[in-house]
Every structure is written in C-alpha cells, then in structure tokens.
Amino acid sequence: MDIELYICVSYILRTCECVATLITLIVGVADPIPIRMKRMQSLYEIPGENVFSDWSDFIARDKFADVVIITTQDRHHKKPAVACADKGYHILLEKPMAVTEEDCQEIVEACERNSVMLSVCLVFRYQESKVKIKEIIESGAIGKVVNIQHTEPVGYFHFAHSYVRGNWRAEKSSAFSLLTKSCHDIDLIYYWMGNSKCTQVSSFGSLNHFRKENKPVGAGYRCSDCSVEGGCPYSAKKIYMDGKNPSEWPTNLITDVYDIENVTDALKNGPYGRCVYECDNDVCDNQVVNFTFEGGRTASFTMVAFTEKICESQTRIFGTKGEITCDGFGPVYVYDFNTGTTSSYVHSQTAPPGSHLWGHGCSDYFLMDAFIRAVSTNDASYITTGPHESLNSHRLTFAAEQSRRENRVVTIDDDIACSMTRNTNVN
C-alpha cells in the first residue's frame, strides 16, 4: 500500500522518506516561510496546487492524502491536529502534544471521534536501548522495580541555543521547559513503570543562571561586539561560527541561507546573536521531579542545562533482584544480585544507509517506520506512543509543573486533573 503524506511544518526539511519496503510519497506542504516552503516543494517535487503558506488553506481542501505530519510550534499544535482529525487524516504529531492538558485531551477526543490514528513523537519509546530496558523489566530479571533515577543532560550550548535565545525560551510563546524539553523523559519513566498509576508528584526548579544579574562586567548586548566574549562558554560566535558548517545544526536554524555572510548577519541582527544574559527567556534551566507510584515505588528525574553531554540521558533502575544501568543510547547493563554477574546488551539497530532519520539513537527512523506500518496495515499496535499513553505521561508533566509553581506535593486523582493548566493563557 502506498502512503501519501501532507506535511504541516515550521522548519523540518526531511521529515520522512521511504521506510523499509513501504512507499511513502510526500504530496503536500504548508509553511509560512517562503524559502522553506519552496525548498520542500523542490525536494519532494510537490505540485503547486498542494503547496500552502498556512495550514488552514490546506484544511479547506478535500482530503487528498492519508497522513499529516504536524511540526508547528508547540502552542499551535491543537488547532491543526483537531482539524486534520475531523478531516479523516491519520496524524503524526510532534511533542509535546499541546501546551495544556485540556488541549491534549481535545486532540485525543478528536482522533477517537474520527477513528484516526495518532502517534506522538515521544521518540525514545522506539529507541532500541530504551525498549530493551522495558523488556528486561518485564522479564522479571531484576525483580520488582522499586526506584528509577533518570537524568537529562541538556547540554550547555544546546540549552543556550534553544531555551535562552531560541524558540522555546519563553512560556508566553512556547511553554515551560519541563514540557518542551523533557516530556519524553517523563514518558519513559511512565513507560518503564508499566503505565501504572502515579499517585503523587513533587518538583523544584528555577531559572538559575541565564539572568541579567549574572551578566559579566563589560559584556555587550551582542556577542559580535562584546569585549569579554572570548571567555564566555555561551558565546554565539563559538556556538554558530567557529569551525561550524553553516548547513549543520545548530547554525542551520538561525538563517535560511547557509553561508557565512547570512550567519554573520543573523548574529548581528537576529535573536541568536544576543548575550544570553540579555534575552527575554524565563524557563527553568534546572528542575527535579519526584514521583510516587502505586505500591510505594518511586522515581526521580533531573533536567539540567549545565552539562557537557547533549541529551545523552543517564538511567539507573533498581529492582529487588538486580539493577539496570544505561547511559545515552546504550549499552544496557544488568547486574544480578543472586549471581553477582553483569550482563550487557549493545545497541545494534540503525537506520538504513542514506537515511536522514538518524537522530535520537535512530529512534526518529523507527518511530516513522512504526507509524507508516500502522497506517499501511490498519494496525495501530505498531504505535507505542498513541493517544492515551501520550496523554497520561503528559499529565504527569503538567502535575510536576503545578507542584513546582505552587510549592507543594500534588496528589493525583483518577483523571490526573491539573488545575494549573486550566488557567494557562493559550494563543
């Protein structure tokens, strides 16, 4: 079965391709930025009548594809997701689902009402090492899981790029950083706990460092004219220029024309050239979350900006018969209390040669593969990040932020309702 896709994007250029032996055809695109829209059109030979500058123009058309991929900015997920579901499109939706619990619930209800498949890009459920951890837990090899410790090291310059200067820097235009950065980490904890009920959540965190009062003496407003830039690890010149290929991440995100002249201009005039202590950012740069699950089992999660490693999570899972250790995307180590021995499982799966979906330990590829297989076979069991699994783990993230803001332990009721999200102003 051939699958035709329509893509509603903000800046993803190679969202999908031929997956395994299935034929995937990209037949439409909507993007408000002309140069990116034209790049997509050229790359996938999309006919002009299927190219739109706004997703609402696309939705006014009769249905002409099987699937939509929605990668708009976080605050603009709900409307296109609900509209596409009502039109009968299966949906691959970038994480987070939306920025309030109510909007997430509305997306789920729209997909169920229209009997369409929804896969949320909580990619780590498709990464081999993370799946292996789940299999080891379910095998009983470490007994009953008592505690999970999971850390997400964001990376010092990654945080400066995305959460100080970039699109996810401020709640008014995006959302809180635990949701935008780490909802997939909290989803992993929920996944490894067997989707069991979480009963209580507490959280602490703050914007600790990237504040005006921490600006070095003599620093300028922009790195391009700063007298102390050479001693700053967050220098935009270091992050985007020094030895960097303009067509590669993160430099390729600060300009649509990948050459040194346009990069230089972007740093002199655009948001990515600002001093990190002079930005309009307000999201946490460090946060800890504690969870209690049924049966007294516990978990803790830490998100921190100030790390060498970039998004190479550190996981420790403690059971009654053994423990699991995994850093990044593997290997997975299992220590057996009874034998005193350690077994290891090495990550071996990879995306096919020539694939561009190598991100997150190749889980980008396997998420796409699962979604296309689900649609082509009409079998939603291929999707492990479906509507209810994704909604429930998002609810834990909302509860954690409620705890941080209200400085209290949040007790979760049966529907995991979070009053904080009902008061959030959504654009």
N, C-alpha and C positions, 0 to 999 in steps of 0.2 A: 504493500500500500504506500503510495506517495503521500507525503505530508507537506501541505503548503502553510507557510508561516507569514504572519504580518508582525512587524516589529514596531513598537511604540517606544522610542528611545530618547535619552538625553545625550549620551556620548559613547555608547558601546558600538564599536565598528564591526567586530566579528563575533556576533552573538551566537551563531550556530553554523553548522556545516553538515556534510554527510556524516551520519553517525552509524558506525558499523556498516551493515549492508542496507540500511534503510535510506531511501532517497528523500532528502529534505530540501524543499525549494522555498527560498525567501521571495515572496511575491509582493510585498508592500512595506513601506516605512513612513513614519511620521517623526519629524524632528524640527524644532523651531529654529535651529541654527542652519542656515542655507548651505554652508560649506560642508557640514557633516552630513546633511541630508543628501547632497549631491554625491558625496563620497560613497555613501551606502548604495545609492542608486547605481553608480558606476560599477562598484564591486560585485553586486549581485544581479546586474542587468535587469533592474526593475522597470517596468513600463511606466511612463509618465503619469498615466491616469491613477496609478497606485502610490503616488508619492504625495505626501501631505505635510504641511507646516504645523498642523495641530491635530491631535488625536480625535477631536470632536468632528472634524471633517471626515475622517475615516469612518467613524461610527455611524455617520449619516448614510453611508453607502450600504447596499445589500451585502450580506455576508459573502466574502469571496476567498476565505482561507479557512484552515482547520484550527489554527492555533494563533494566539497572540503572545508576544513576549513584552512585558511591561517593565521598563527600566527607567521610568521617570524619577525625579527626585522624590524623596520619601513622603513628603506632605501631599504629593499629587498621585498617590497610588490608588486611593479608594475610588474616585470617580471613574477613571477608565476601566478599572477592574470590574466594578459593578455593571457598567455599560456594556463591556465586552461579554460578560457572563449572560446578561439579558439578551444579547445578540446570538448566543449559542456558541461562542468561541471557547475552546479549552485555553487555560491560562498558565503561563509560566511567569511568576511574579517575583521580582527582586525583593530581597529582605531589606528592612522589616516589612511585614505585610502592610502596615499603616502606622500612624503615629499616636492613635488612641485605641483603647480596647474596643470601643463602640464601632469604630471604622473597620477594625479587623473582623468583628462579628458580622458586620453588614456584608463584607466581602464573602465570608463563608456562607451566609444565608443566600446570597445571590447565586453562588455556584451550585448550592444544593437545590435551590428553586428551579434552576435551569438544567440540572443534571449534566453539568460540565465539570471536567477535571481541573483541579487546581494543584499546582506544585509551587511551593515557596522555596526560594533559593537559599535554604539553610544547608549549604553545600557539604558541611562536614559529615552529615549522615551518609554521604556517598563516598567518603574517603576510606581507603582500604584499612588503614590502621585503626580508625575510629570504629569501623564495622567489626574488625577483629576483636577489639575490646568488648564490644557488645556480645559477640559470640562466646568469648571466654567467660564472661559473667553468666550468661545463660546456660553454659555447660556445667556450672557448679564448681569449676576448678579452683576458685578462691572462696568457696562457701557463700555465705550471705554477705552482700555488700553492706558495710557499716558506715563508711565515710568516703567521700570523694573530695579531693582537692584539685582544683583546676585553675591555672593562671594563664591569662592572655597578655603577653608582652607586645604592646602595640608597636613599639619602635620609636625612638626619639624623633627622627626626622619624618617618619610616616605620620606621627601624631601632629607635628608642626604643619605638615602639608595639608592633611585632610581635616583636622579638628581645631586648628588655630587660624590658619589662613584660608582654608578651603570650604567646600560646600556644606560640611557638617559641623561648622564651628559654633553655630548659634541656634538655640532652641526655637527662636521665632521663625527661622527659615527652614529648620530641619526638625530635630528632636534631641532629647538627652542622649549622651554618648553611650550609655549602657545599652540603649535600644539600637542606635545606629551602628555601633561597632560590635557589640558583644551579645546580641540576641541569639546568634548561632552557637555561642559558647554555653549559654544557659540552656539552650535547646539540647546540647549534648548531655548536660547533666541530667535533664529530664529523660532523655533517651536511655542513658545508661542505668537510671533508676527504674527502668521498666515501665515508664509512663505512670508510675504510682503517684498517689495524691501527695502533694506538698501541703503541709498544714500551717507552717509559719515561715516568715521571711524577715530578715533584718539587713540593713545596709547602711554603710557610711562612705562618704567620699566628698571630694571638693575639687574646685579649680585651684590647685595649689601654687603653680609656678608661673603660668603664662598670664601674668597680670602686670599692669602698668607700674606698680610699686617695685617690681623686680627688674625693671629696665636698667641696664648698666649705665653708669655715669658716662656721658659723652656719646651715647648711642644716638643714631639718627632715626628719622621716621621710616626710611627705606634702607635696605641693605646696600643698595648701589651707591649711596652717599654717606655711609656710616664709617666713622673713624675707628671703631672698635670691632668691625665686622670680622676681621681675621681671627679673633679669639672667641667667636660665638659659634657653638655647635649647630645652631639653628639658622645660620646664615643662608639666605635664599641663593646667594651666589654659589655656595658649597652644594646645596641640595639640587639646584637646577642647571648649573653651568659647568663647574669644574670637572672636566673629563666626562661629562654626561652626553649621551646620544640624544639629540632633541626629539627623536621619534620614539623614545622609550620612556616608560614610567619612571618617575612622575612628571618629567619635563613635558611629555606629550599632552598633558592635561592642562597646561597653563596657556597654551596657544593652539590655534587650529592650523597654523602653518609652521612646519617643523624645520626651522633654520635658526641660526644664531641671531640674526637680526630681529626676528619676531620674538624670540625668547628674551633678548635684551630689552626690547620694548615692553614686554609683559612685566618684567621685573621693575622697570622704571615707572610704569603707569597702572599696572593691574594689582589685584589683591594679593597675589603670591609674592610680590616683592616687598611687602610691608614687614616692619620689625614685628617679631612675634609678641612683643610687649606693648604693641600699639594697635592690636586688632580688636574687632568687635566680638570676640569669642566669649562664650560663657559656659561651655560644657565641661564636665569633670575631666581632669587629667589623671585621676586615680580613684578607684572605687572598689570596695569589698562588699560581698554579699554572702550571707549565711542562710541556709535552708534547713528546715526540719521536714522529713518525710514520714509517712506512716510507719509505725513500728519503731520510732525513735532514731531512724537513720538520719545522718546529717551530710551536708555538703557545703563547701565554701568555694567562692570564686573571687579572683582578683583580676582587675583590669588596671594596667599601669602604663603610662606613656613612656617612662624613662628607662628604656631598655636598648641593648644592642640588637637583640633578636627582633625580627619583624614578624609578628603574627605566628610564631612557632610555639604553640601552646605547650604547657608543661602539665602533665596529668599524673596524679597518684590516686589509686583506688585501693582501699583497704577492706579486705574481707575476713571472715572468720577462719579461713583455711589458707589464705595467701594474699599477695598484693600484686597489683599491676602498675608498671611504670611505663610512660611513653612521653617522649619529648618530640615536638614537631609532628612530622608525619611518619614516625617510626624510627627504629624497630619498636615492637611491643615486647616488654619483658614481664615474665610471670614468675614470681618467687613462691614456691610451695613450702608451707610451714612444716608439713609432715616429712618430706624427703630432704629438705634443706637445699634443694636444687633450683636453678633458674633456667627457664626455657625462653627462647626468643623467637619472634615472628617478624620477618623482614618484609617491608613494603615492596611488592613486585609489580602491581598493576600500573600501567601507564597509558596515556592517551596514544592513539595511533600516530605513526610518523607523519609529519606535516600538519598535525593538528595545532590549532591556536588555543585550545582549551586546556592548557597545562596548569592553570592557577589552582591554588589551594591543594597541592598534592595531587593534581589531576582530578580532583573531585568535581571541578566545573564540567569536565567532559562526561563523567559518569552520571551526574545529575541530568545533563541534557540527554544522554543515552537512555536513561530510565524514563524520562518524560516522553520522548519520541516513541519509545517502545510501548508505553502505556496507551498513548493515543492511537498508534497504528494497530494495536491488538485489542483495543477497547478493554484493557485490563488495568485498572487503577492500582493494583497491588504492586506494580513496579515502583510506584511513588511512595517514598517513606517520609516525605515532608508534605503530606496532604493537608487539607483544611483544618481538621480537628487537632492533629498532632501539633501543627504550627501555631494554632490559636492558643492552645493550652500552655505551650512554652513561652509565647509572647506574654501571656497573662502573668507568668512568674516574673518576667522582666518589668512589667508595669507595677507589680506589687513591690518589687525591690526598690524602684524609684520612689514609690509612695512612702516606703519606710525611711529612705534617706531624707526626703523632704520634710516629713512630719516627725522625724527623730523618735521613732517608736517601732516596736515589733508589730508587723502586720499579720493578723490571723486570717487565714484564707478560708472562706466559706465554700459551700458546694459548687457555686458557679464562678468562683475565683473572681468576684467582682471587685473592682478597684475604683473607689470614689474619686481619686486624683484625676483619672483620665476623663471623667465627666465634666471637669471644669477646665479642660485644656482648650484654648482657642485655636482652631484649625482653619488655615486658609482655604 
